[in-house]
Amino acid sequence: MKIKRIAALIAAAAIVSGMTSCANKNYTPEGGEITTSEITASETFTETAEVSEAVPTPSEEAAETDADADVLMITDREGKEVEVPSSINTIVSAAPSISEILSGLGLAGKVIAADIYSADVEGIDPAVCTLDFYNLSIEELTAMSPDLVIINGISMDGADDPYAALKDAGVNVIYIPTSSSLESVKMDIEFLAKYTGSDDKGAEMIAKIDEAIADVTAKASGITEKKKVYFEIGAAPYLYTCGSGTFIDEILDLIGAENIYGGEEGWISNSEETVIAADPDVILTNVAYDGYDFNEIKTRAGWEGIAAVRNGEVYYVDSNATSRASQNIVNGIYEVAKAVYPDIYE
């Protein structure tokens, strides 16, 4: 509309200029009013018909204003202003956590391609979960011509942006940073709900997370002796765990337990010696791959003296529910709570 408007005003300016050398030839790039105060009444009268055809009518001006008002701008997860598309019918998801949120929002049927780890997400067609986002073919994505591609990570600019060609092709690409807290999980849901016009569904999902947090917090208030917990996310010989600044550590704190690595930060490559020295009351693991049996923890040399091993307090908790930043973290909260305090969560 703005292009037509500017063209119309240029045409009007040309007509007015031809009528008299005294006319004001200035006009604004945004289509502002052209001053013609020096044109004589007779000259204005003779050209009225032509000018009226070129200059936008008040109704056209109002239509443009209404169209601009319909554009919805929201803040994305990186704090940038983004425009919300008028419609989204085809989506590409780059991570299972994103796929789970989309499924919760009722948009699973719009996912035409996803990463290979999204194949177990309820509602997502496993046949479309074939993309390797570590070795992504931009040409393949461009050929799909999706309305939206959602990337799990931080956006990059210029030559460093691997999705530049995709954006140049007119595809909307949005980024969801890796979330490390329950609050950021809720923010992911809220943003994607707004961006896809699924606000009500998003509000329901967030409410369930809040309810779970309130529930376990209330139950934890009655715990006088906190159990010490070791949460393993990488099995021997390459042990891996988590410290503060992760939603697993946050969950342990909410249920009234103590993470033996809570004094460290982030995702940690730990040692057997530090686990043995900490002597946890409970050992949890979400390690899950073909052929792995978590019971091997009980047979590790030197671990027999750990309280959790002596008392049979070694448990597996669902990997997806405790590793994916989506609404399904509610299941993870309760799995961890029941494993650590079974008497409270019977």
ABEGO torsion letter per residue (X at the ends): XAAAAAAAAAAAAAAAAAABAABBABBBAAGBBBBAAABBAAAAAAAAAAAAAABBBAAAAAAAAAAAAABBBBBBAAGBBBBBBABBABBBBABAAAAAAAAAAGAAAABABBBAAAAABBGBBAAABABBAABBBAAAAAAAGBABBBBBEBBBBEAABAAAAAAAAGBBBBBBBBBABAAAAAAAAAAAAAAAGAAAAAAAAAAAAAAAAAAAAAAAAABABBBBBBBBABBOABBBBBBBGBAAAAAAAAAGBBBAAAABBEBBBBBAAAAAAAGBABBBBABBBBGBBAAAAAABBGAAABAAAAAGBBBBBBAAAAABBBAAAAAAAAAAAAAABAAAAX
